[in-house]
């Protein structure tokens, strides 16, 4: 089962999102800078919220 973990960067108001696969592969994404309100809302995101974010939002890139 794939797991997702997001780490916040408070000063840049971005998130680093790590997608871990059962075979040990890890993909890493970073969001673009967010408004203060959007960033604070995203701090409450669940794993499913981040999955939806990666599936539907284009404001991130692979690192």
SULPE-V678281 format. One line per field, one symbol per residue. burial: b if it has 9 or more other ideal C-beta (glycine too) atoms within 8 Angstrom, else e. A space follows every 10 residues. Layout:
BEGIN
burial->???
END
This chain:
BEGIN
burial->eeebebebbe eebbbbbbbb beeeeeebbb beebeeeebe ebeebeeebb bebbeeeeeb eee
END
